[in-house]
Amino acid sequence: MRASVIRLKSYNAHMRLKHFPLRLTASVFVSCLGLSLLAQDSLPVASPADRAEAREIFKQLIEINTTDTPGGNVTTAAVAIQKRFFDAGFSTEDVRLLGPDPRKQNLVVRMRAAGRSTEKPVLFLCHIDVVQALRTDWHTDPFEFVEKDGYYYGRGTQDMKDSDAALVFTFLRLHREGYKPHRDLILALTADEEGGKFNGADWLVRQHRDLVDAAFVINPDAGGVELDHGHTIVADVEATEKVYSDFQITAVNRGGHSSLPRPDNAIYELTTALNKLAAYSFPFELNEVTRNYFENLSKRETGQTATDMRAILASPPDLSAAARLSAEPSFNSNFRTTCVATRLSGGHANNALPQTAQANVNCRIFPGHSPEEIRKQLIAVFADPQLTVKYVSDAGVVADTAPERKAIAPPAPIKEVFDPLTRITQEIWPGTPVTPVMENGASDSIYFAQAGIPSYGYSAIALERDDDRAHGQDERLPVDSYWKSLDFFYAFAKELGGQ
């Protein structure tokens, strides 16, 4: 995901958060959790031969550099997976390689329904690009698939080539077994979710809607199961997400000789503005998803934390309680828009006062607010007419104004999604509560939500609450977690496709 995985954590319990939108209430999940498991057959478990094949697919994807760098190539990975589907007997009509750039081709695979189906397809949305990783930063080669001490290491093992591989294997296994769904199942492996000029999900929705049109989207670049020393805490389903935005802050000054320093040089002006931003808090807010989340969490917390959670749910909310809770960064990010400087540059010579200084400010905007609204708010916070605040698009284009779009309101939950999702989660991780969360970043689900297609985020990946390494050093995935995701997606795809 372009946004880092955010972990919601309290002093006694931690929640892992990955990505996207749907309006889920606590009552929905209570009813889902009440489903009887007695009538269900035992969950099919992948055989040793199946696991070997799935491991090889995972390894192949990890060892192909799909970063948005001169050395990266998404098309290489897409072609490698395309060959696997052709070798398995899929037709050229149902395995489409396409995209606006030779290095950024997307792969769309369709498993057709038996006969003519009146139901719209189900789309599994997976990006296959990854964030850049430097060999000098890692203890292993980030583009080498390494198994060590019960973990798989490599760039993309958490975000999100694990789910890419699991779903590629699932489609191949179902095809090999002769499975015929009642509706089409679609797998899209796309480019540039992590950044770049050729976002595959956006391009497919706009240019080839017929290939990816669906009743709903399952995006494994989100959600998951939180572990605490091997014990499951919660299964998160992304229920809504913030809007990701970058802003370019620029200070310009006449400069001068460094032997005659003045405090009004460009770097001073810029850092003064950024200090104002660091001291500023956007207004406290709750929405339906975050309110339900904190209602549920308050029942598991104790002491001052539980008291403060109940206090923020009052009408009006207790802002003193909100301030205390906001000391925990993950709580703070669920209460408001957040903005932080992520890159700095300035000056042109070691012996001259800086004439230009620039910063990138990255904002995660609370649903209901637009990037343009936040751009204007930043201008007000800086209160410096010498600064310019411009919007930077995902493709790196700088503009004087920002989009007015706001986060899409979460759609109502779809029973045919959440009944099997909850039941299968319970079979693999018994007793694990399923709860809606707000993603504090962004995902490719936004393009489908804007097109009116409900999107639901769930990865079926279990991680220790303190071992989130997506986008970071020595990214890794527990081997057992990968095996369980195979079992989940195999059962889930069959449920969604119809037995």
C-alpha positions in Angstrom: 0.0 0.0 0.0 1.2 3.5 -0.7 0.2 4.3 2.9 2.1 2.5 5.6 0.2 -0.1 7.6 -1.0 1.7 10.7 -1.4 -0.3 13.9 -4.1 0.8 16.3 -2.8 0.1 19.8 -3.8 0.9 23.3 -1.8 0.4 26.5 -3.2 -3.1 27.0 -4.3 -4.2 23.5 -3.1 -3.5 20.0 -5.0 -3.5 16.7 -3.4 -3.9 13.3 -4.8 -1.9 10.5 -4.4 -2.2 6.8 -6.8 -0.8 4.2 -10.8 0.3 2.8 -14.6 1.4 2.8 -17.8 -0.1 4.0 -20.3 0.9 6.6 -20.0 -1.9 9.2 -21.8 -1.6 12.5 -21.1 -3.6 15.6 -24.5 -5.3 15.4 -23.6 -6.6 11.9 -20.5 -8.3 13.2 -22.2 -9.6 16.3 -24.7 -11.3 14.0 -22.0 -12.6 11.8 -20.0 -14.0 14.8 -23.2 -15.7 15.9 -23.3 -17.9 12.8 -23.3 -21.6 13.6 -20.2 -23.5 12.5 -21.7 -26.9 13.2 -23.2 -27.2 9.8 -19.9 -26.4 8.0 -17.6 -29.0 6.6 -14.1 -29.0 7.9 -12.0 -26.3 6.1 -9.9 -27.8 3.3 -6.2 -27.5 4.0 -3.6 -27.2 1.3 -1.7 -30.4 0.7 2.2 -30.5 0.8 2.2 -30.4 -3.0 -0.1 -27.4 -3.0 2.0 -25.6 -0.5 5.2 -26.3 -2.6 3.5 -24.7 -5.6 2.2 -21.8 -3.7 5.7 -21.2 -2.1 7.3 -21.2 -5.6 4.8 -18.6 -6.8 5.6 -16.5 -3.7 9.3 -16.9 -4.3 9.0 -16.0 -7.9 7.1 -12.8 -7.2 9.5 -11.7 -4.4 12.5 -12.1 -6.6 11.2 -9.9 -9.4 11.9 -6.2 -8.6 8.6 -4.4 -9.2 9.6 -1.1 -7.7 8.9 2.2 -9.5 12.7 2.7 -10.2 14.9 2.2 -13.2 15.7 -1.3 -12.0 12.0 -2.3 -11.4 9.6 -3.7 -13.8 6.0 -4.7 -13.0 5.5 -6.2 -16.5 8.1 -8.9 -15.8 6.1 -10.2 -12.9 2.8 -9.9 -14.7 4.2 -11.9 -17.7 5.7 -14.6 -15.3 2.2 -15.1 -13.8 0.5 -14.9 -17.1 2.6 -17.9 -18.3 1.5 -19.9 -15.3 -2.1 -19.4 -16.2 -1.5 -20.2 -19.8 0.4 -23.4 -18.8 -2.6 -24.4 -16.6 -4.9 -24.2 -19.6 -6.5 -20.7 -19.3 -7.5 -19.2 -22.6 -5.9 -16.0 -24.0 -9.4 -14.4 -23.8 -9.4 -14.9 -20.0 -5.8 -13.8 -19.2 -5.3 -10.3 -20.4 -2.0 -8.3 -20.2 -2.6 -4.6 -20.7 -1.5 -1.2 -19.5 -0.5 2.3 -20.6 3.2 1.8 -20.2 5.5 -1.1 -21.3 7.0 -1.5 -17.8 3.6 -1.2 -16.0 1.4 -3.8 -17.6 -1.5 -5.2 -15.5 -2.7 -8.8 -15.6 -6.5 -9.5 -15.4 -7.5 -13.2 -15.1 -11.1 -14.3 -15.3 -12.5 -17.7 -14.1 -15.8 -18.0 -16.0 -19.0 -19.2 -14.5 -20.6 -22.4 -15.6 -23.1 -21.4 -18.2 -24.6 -17.9 -18.4 -24.7 -16.2 -15.1 -27.0 -13.4 -14.1 -24.8 -12.4 -11.2 -22.1 -9.8 -11.5 -18.5 -11.0 -11.0 -16.4 -10.9 -7.8 -13.1 -9.0 -8.2 -10.0 -9.7 -6.2 -7.8 -6.6 -6.4 -4.0 -7.0 -5.8 -1.1 -4.7 -6.6 2.2 -6.3 -7.5 4.4 -3.3 -7.3 6.4 -2.8 -4.1 8.2 0.1 -2.3 11.9 0.5 -3.0 14.3 -1.4 -0.7 18.1 -0.9 -0.5 20.4 -3.8 0.0 22.6 -1.7 2.4 19.6 -1.2 4.7 18.7 -4.9 5.0 20.3 -8.0 6.6 19.3 -10.0 3.6 18.9 -9.1 -0.1 15.4 -7.6 -0.2 14.8 -9.2 -3.7 15.9 -12.6 -2.6 13.3 -15.0 -1.1 14.8 -16.2 2.2 13.3 -18.7 4.6 14.8 -18.4 8.1 13.6 -19.2 11.6 10.0 -19.7 10.5 9.7 -16.6 8.4 9.9 -15.6 4.7 12.0 -12.5 4.2 11.9 -10.2 1.2 10.4 -7.0 -0.1 6.7 -7.6 -0.5 6.3 -10.4 1.9 3.8 -8.3 3.9 2.8 -5.7 1.3 1.5 -7.5 -0.6 3.0 -10.3 -2.7 1.9 -12.7 0.0 -1.7 -12.2 -1.0 -0.8 -11.9 -4.7 0.7 -15.3 -4.6 -2.0 -16.8 -2.4 -4.7 -15.7 -4.9 -2.8 -16.7 -8.0 -2.4 -20.2 -6.4 -6.1 -20.2 -5.5 -7.2 -19.5 -9.0 -4.8 -22.2 -10.4 -6.0 -24.7 -7.8 -9.6 -24.1 -8.5 -9.1 -24.4 -12.2 -7.1 -27.6 -11.8 -9.9 -29.1 -9.7 -12.4 -28.3 -12.3 -14.3 -25.9 -10.1 -17.1 -24.0 -12.0 -18.4 -20.9 -10.1 -21.9 -19.6 -10.4 -20.6 -16.2 -11.2 -17.3 -15.1 -12.8 -14.3 -14.6 -10.5 -11.7 -12.0 -11.5 -8.1 -11.5 -10.3 -6.4 -8.2 -11.1 -2.7 -7.8 -10.5 -1.9 -4.1 -10.9 0.9 -1.6 -11.1 1.8 1.6 -9.2 -0.3 1.4 -6.1 2.8 2.4 -4.1 3.4 5.4 -6.3 4.1 6.2 -10.0 2.4 7.6 -13.0 0.5 4.5 -14.2 -1.7 3.3 -11.4 -3.2 0.1 -12.8 -6.5 0.1 -10.8 -7.4 3.6 -11.8 -6.5 2.9 -15.4 -8.5 -0.3 -15.6 -11.6 1.3 -14.1 -11.4 4.3 -16.5 -10.2 2.5 -19.7 -11.4 -1.1 -19.4 -14.3 -1.1 -17.0 -15.7 -4.2 -18.7 -12.7 -6.3 -17.6 -13.0 -5.4 -13.9 -16.6 -4.5 -13.4 -17.9 -6.4 -10.4 -20.6 -6.6 -7.8 -18.0 -5.9 -5.2 -14.2 -5.9 -4.7 -12.1 -7.9 -2.2 -8.8 -6.0 -1.7 -6.3 -8.1 0.4 -4.2 -4.9 0.7 -6.1 -4.3 3.9 -7.3 -5.9 7.1 -5.9 -8.9 8.8 -5.5 -10.8 12.1 -3.6 -9.3 15.0 -1.5 -11.7 17.1 -0.1 -11.2 20.6 2.6 -13.8 21.3 0.8 -16.2 19.0 -2.7 -15.5 20.4 -5.3 -13.9 18.2 -6.7 -10.6 19.4 -8.9 -9.3 16.5 -9.6 -9.7 12.8 -9.7 -6.2 11.3 -11.8 -5.4 8.2 -11.2 -2.1 6.6 -14.4 -0.1 6.9 -13.3 3.3 5.7 -10.1 5.2 4.9 -8.6 8.6 4.9 -7.6 10.5 1.8 -3.8 10.5 1.1 -2.4 13.9 0.0 1.1 15.4 -0.5 1.8 19.1 -0.4 4.8 21.0 -1.5 5.8 23.9 0.9 8.2 26.4 -0.6 10.1 29.3 0.9 11.9 31.8 -1.3 14.4 34.5 -0.1 16.9 36.9 -1.7 19.7 35.0 0.1 23.1 36.6 0.6 26.6 35.9 1.9 26.8 33.4 4.7 29.2 35.7 6.6 26.2 38.0 7.2 23.6 35.7 8.5 20.0 36.8 8.7 17.1 34.9 10.4 14.8 35.5 7.5 16.6 33.1 5.1 14.5 30.5 3.3 15.4 27.6 5.6 14.6 29.6 8.7 11.2 30.5 7.2 10.4 27.0 6.2 11.4 25.4 9.5 9.4 28.0 11.4 6.4 27.0 9.4 7.0 23.3 10.0 7.4 23.9 13.7 3.9 25.6 13.7 2.5 22.5 12.0 4.2 20.1 14.5 2.5 22.1 17.3 -0.9 22.1 15.6 -3.7 19.6 16.0 -6.5 19.4 13.6 -10.0 19.3 15.2 -11.1 16.1 17.0 -13.6 14.0 15.0 -15.4 10.7 15.1 -17.4 8.9 12.4 -19.6 5.9 12.5 -16.7 3.4 12.0 -14.3 5.0 14.5 -17.1 5.5 17.1 -18.0 1.8 16.9 -14.4 0.9 17.1 -13.8 2.8 20.3 -17.1 1.6 21.8 -15.9 -1.9 21.3 -12.3 -1.2 22.5 -13.5 0.6 25.6 -15.1 -2.7 26.7 -11.7 -4.4 26.6 -9.7 -1.6 28.1 -9.3 -0.8 31.8 -8.4 2.1 34.0 -8.0 5.7 32.7 -7.8 4.5 29.1 -11.3 2.9 29.3 -12.7 5.9 31.1 -11.3 8.3 28.5 -12.7 6.2 25.6 -16.1 6.4 27.1 -15.7 10.1 27.7 -14.9 10.9 24.0 -18.1 9.0 23.0 -20.2 11.3 25.1 -22.2 14.2 23.6 -20.4 16.6 23.6 -17.1 14.6 23.7 -14.7 15.3 26.5 -11.8 17.0 24.7 -9.5 16.6 27.7 -10.0 12.8 27.5 -9.3 13.1 23.7 -6.1 15.0 24.4 -4.9 12.2 26.8 -5.7 9.5 24.3 -4.0 11.5 21.5 -0.7 11.0 23.2 -0.8 7.5 21.6 -0.1 8.2 17.9 -2.4 5.5 16.6 -5.3 6.9 18.6 -4.5 10.4 17.5 -4.5 9.4 13.8 -8.0 8.0 14.3 -9.3 11.2 15.8 -8.3 13.8 13.2 -6.5 14.7 10.0 -2.8 14.4 10.4 0.0 16.1 8.5 3.8 15.7 8.8 6.8 16.8 6.9 8.5 13.8 5.2 11.1 15.3 3.0 13.3 18.5 3.1 15.6 20.3 0.7 17.2 23.7 0.7 20.1 26.0 -0.1 22.4 26.1 -3.2 25.9 26.6 -1.7 27.7 26.0 1.5 28.8 29.6 1.8 25.5 31.3 0.9 22.3 32.0 2.7 19.6 29.7 1.3 17.4 31.3 -1.3 15.0 28.4 -1.6 13.9 25.7 0.8 11.3 23.1 0.2 9.4 20.4 2.2 7.0 17.7 1.4 4.1 17.6 3.8 2.2 14.3 3.8 -1.4 14.4 5.1 -3.9 11.7 5.8 -7.2 13.5 5.6 -10.2 12.5 7.8 -13.3 11.4 5.8 -15.5 14.3 5.0 -12.7 16.8 4.2 -11.0 17.4 0.8 -7.4 17.9 -0.1 -8.1 21.5 -1.1 -9.7 22.2 2.2 -6.6 21.0 4.0 -4.3 22.9 1.7 -6.1 26.1 2.7 -5.9 25.0 6.3 -2.1 24.6 6.0 -1.9 28.1 4.6 -3.8 29.4 7.7 -1.6 27.4 10.1 1.7 28.7 8.5 0.3 32.3 8.4 3.3 33.4 6.2 2.6 35.0 2.8 6.2 34.3 1.8 5.4 30.6 1.6 3.6 28.8 -1.2 1.5 25.6 -0.5 0.9 23.5 -3.6 -0.6 20.1 -4.2 1.5 17.2 -5.4 -0.4 14.4 -7.3 0.4 10.7 -7.1 2.2 11.1 -10.4 4.3 13.9 -8.9 2.6 16.7 -10.8 2.6 20.0 -8.7 -0.5 22.2 -8.9 -1.6 25.4 -7.3 -4.9 23.9 -6.1 -5.9 20.4 -4.8 -8.8 18.2 -5.6 -12.1 18.8 -3.9 -12.9 15.1 -3.6 -13.7 13.6 -0.2 -13.6 10.1 1.0 -16.5 8.0 -0.3 -19.1 7.2 2.3 -18.8 3.5 3.3 -21.4 1.3 1.6 -23.7 -1.0 3.6 -22.2 -4.4 4.3 -23.0 -7.2 2.0 -24.2 -10.3 3.7 -22.8 -12.6 1.0 -19.3 -11.2 1.8 -19.4 -11.0 5.6 -21.1 -14.2 6.4 -18.4 -16.4 4.8 -15.6 -14.0 5.8 -16.6 -14.2 9.4 -17.3 -17.9 9.4 -14.0 -18.9 7.7 -12.0 -16.6 9.9 -13.6 -18.3 12.9 -12.7 -21.7 11.5 -9.0 -20.8 11.1 -8.7 -18.5 14.2 -11.4 -19.7 16.6 -12.9 -17.1 18.9 -11.4 -14.2 17.1 -13.7 -11.1 17.0 -14.1 -9.4 13.6 -14.3 -5.6 13.8 -14.5 -2.7 11.4 -11.6 -0.2 11.4 -10.6 3.0 9.6 -7.5 2.8 7.5 -5.3 5.8 8.1 -3.8 5.6 4.7 -5.1 4.8 1.3 -5.5 2.0 -1.2 -6.5 1.2 -4.7 -10.0 0.5 -3.5 -10.7 4.2 -3.8 -10.9 4.0 -7.6 -13.6 1.3 -7.4 -15.5 3.1 -4.6 -15.6 6.2 -6.7 -17.0 4.1 -9.6 -19.8 2.9 -7.3 -18.4 -0.6 -6.7 -18.2 -1.6 -3.0 -14.7 -2.6 -1.8 -13.8 -4.5 1.3 -10.4 -4.9 2.7 -9.2 -8.2 4.3 -5.9 -9.9 3.9 -6.3 -13.1 6.0 -2.7 -12.6 7.1 -1.9 -13.0 10.8 0.9 -10.9 12.2 2.3 -10.2 15.6 1.1 -6.8 16.7 4.7 -5.5 17.0 6.1 -7.0 13.8 4.6 -4.8 11.1 7.5 -4.3 8.6 5.7 -3.3 5.5 7.7 -0.6 3.6 10.5 -1.1 6.2 13.7 -3.0 6.9 13.8 -6.8 6.8 10.2 -7.2 5.8 9.0 -10.7 6.7 6.0 -13.0 7.0 5.5 -16.0 9.3 5.5 -19.2 7.2 2.4 -20.5 9.0 0.6 -17.2 8.3 1.1 -17.8 4.6 -0.3 -21.3 4.8 -3.4 -20.1 6.6 -4.0 -17.4 4.0 -4.0 -20.1 1.3 -6.7 -22.0 3.2 -8.7 -18.9 3.7 -8.7 -17.7 0.1 -9.4 -21.1 -1.3 -12.5 -21.5 0.9 -13.6 -17.8 0.5 -13.3 -17.8 -3.3 -15.5 -20.9 -3.5 -18.0 -19.4 -1.2 -18.2 -16.1 -3.1 -18.3 -18.0 -6.5 -20.9 -20.4 -5.3 -20.5 -24.1 -4.8 
